[in-house]
Amino acid sequence: MSRVRTRPTRDDTREKLFEAAAQVFEEQGIGGASIEAIAAAAGFTRGAFYSNFKSKDELIIAMLEDHVEQTIRRNLELLATHRNVADFIEALRSMDRSRQDPLGRSPLLHMEMILFVARAEQRRPELAKRLRARRKLVAEIVATTVKSGGNRPLDTAWTSAVLLALEDGFRLHRLIDPETTPADSFLRAVTDLQRAIGVS
């Protein structure tokens, strides 16, 4: 008779630490949050934290990396079944946000973590790597949806950079002034641009 596994896997532990860190960061701020507080919020010891991450900085980088990986996976899954631009945008709009990772659910925390990492010049290459991964994903989405619609070719690399800048800008505007920046502002802007340039 096989024994039932009771100890959490490494992935389970990391996921709990990500969720706990997001909660502690939002309550105490990234700079003020201690490793002890993060471990306690996750229900672990300080040793359990250090068996997964060498430092708080390493945890933050891992959270950003996990966010990018999950975003890429979700979007590619949608793209596999929604290859038309309008259908893909509608699928994004109706996606269940509650199933996203902590940074997907909290744009403010996501932005704070990016700025926290960017303050140290030696850590910026880590951010650049993730930005390039996001651009590659958007370029693939643009190429697939434009090709399926039979439209004229676009510079997908430049288009993806423009779209990401637009998304980040709307995210910041919503944090500052949510009354005039609806949650779907970015998707509405993409839809308007799609109609303006005649991409189907």
N, C-alpha and C positions, 0 to 999 in steps of 0.2 A: 504494500500500500504506500503510495507516494505521500510525502510530507507536504502540507500546505505552506506555501511561502508567506511568511508574515512580515518580513522586513521589506521596506519600500525599495524599489529599484533605484539606480542612480538617476534615471530620468524623472521618476516620481519625486525624488528628493530635490532635484534642481527646479522642477516645476513649482513645488511648494515654497522653495526659497525665492523664486521669482515673484510669486504672488505676495509673499510676506514682505519682500523688499519694496514692492510697489506700494503696499499699504503703509509701511513705515516711512518711506520717502515722502509720500503725500502728507502724512501727519507731522513729520519732524523736519522735512527738508532733506535733500541729499547730503549736504555737508554735515548736518547735525546727526544723521542716523548712524548708530553704531552697529558693528557686526553682532554684538550680543543681542541688541534689540531685534535685529532681523532674524537671527537664529531662534530667539524666544517666540517671536510671532509665528514662525513656521512650526514650532513645537519641537525644535532640535537643540542640541548643545552647540557651543562654540566650536567644538571639535568636528561636529558634523559639517559645519559651514566650511572649515578649513580643509576637510577631506574633498570638497568640491571646488573651492575657489581659494586662491592665495591671498586675495585682498578684496576690498569693496570695489575698487576700480575694475578688477577682473570680472566680478559679478555684473557690474553695469555693462561692460563690453559684451558679456554673454547674453544679457537680456536684450540688448540691441540686436545682436546677431540672431537670436531666437525670433525676435519680432520680424526681421527681414525674411528669415526662412519661412515663417508661417504665412506672411503676406504673399510671398512668391507662390507657395503651394496653393493657397486659397484662390489666388487670381488665375493660376494655370488651370485649376480644376474648373473654374467658371468659363475660362476661354475655350476649354475642350468642348463645351456644350453650347456656348454662345459666341459664335464667330462673327456675327454682325455687330457693328459698333453700337447701334441703338439697343440691341438685345443685351449686349455685354454691360452697358451702362445701367440698364434697368436691373440686371442681376446684381450688380454692385449695390444699387440703391436698396434693394430688398433683402440684402444679405443679413443674416442673424448676427448682430454685433456682440451679443452676449457671449458668443462662443470664441471671441477673439482673445488673444493674449493680453496681459495687463497694459502694455503700451498701446495696443490697438484700441482698448477701451478708454484710455486716458491720454488724449492728445497733449494736454499740458505737461504731464509727467514725461511723455516721450520727448517733447521739446526741451524740457529742463535737463534731461539726461544727455541729450545731444550737446547742449551748451556746456554742461559739466565736463564732458569728455573733450570738447573742442578747446576749452580753456588751457589745456596742457598741449603744447605744440607737438610733443613726441607721441601723443595719442591720436592725433588727427589722421594719420594713415589708416587707422582702424575704421574711422568714420568714412573716409574716402572709399574704402573697400566696400562698405555697405551701400554707400550712395551709388557706386558703379553697378552693384547687383540690382538695385532698384531701377536704375536707368535701363539696364539690360532687359529686365522684365517688361517695363513699359514699352521699350522699343519692339519687343516681340509681340506684345498686344497690338501695338499700332500696325506693325507689318502684317499680322494675321488678319485683323479686321479690315484693313484697307484692301488687302489682296482679295479677300472673300467678296468684297463689294465691287471689285473691278474698277477701282478708282486709280487716278494717276499716282505714280510713285512719290513718296515723301522721303525726306531725310529723317529716317526713324531715330537716329541717335540724337539729333537736334530737337526733334519733336518730343522725344521722351524727356529731355532736359527741361524744355518749356513746360510740359505738363506737370513734372514734379515740382518745379518752382511755383507754378500756379497752385498746386495742392498745398504746399507748405505755406504759401501766402494766405490762402483762405483759412488754413488751420490757425494761423496767428491772429487773423482778423476776427475769427469766431471767438477766440479766447478773450480778445480785447472788447469786442462789441457784439455779443451774441444776438442782440435784438435786431440788428440790421444784417447779420450774416447767418442765414439758416444753415442747419447741419448739412444739407445737400448742396451747398453753394458751388463746390468744386464740380460735382457731377452736372449741375445745371449749366455751368460755364462750358464744360466739355461738350454738352449737348448743343449749346448755342454755336460753339466753334465748328462742330461737326456739320450743322446745317449751313453755316456761313460759307464753308469751303466746299460743300457739296459731297462730303464723305457719307456714304450710305451704310 
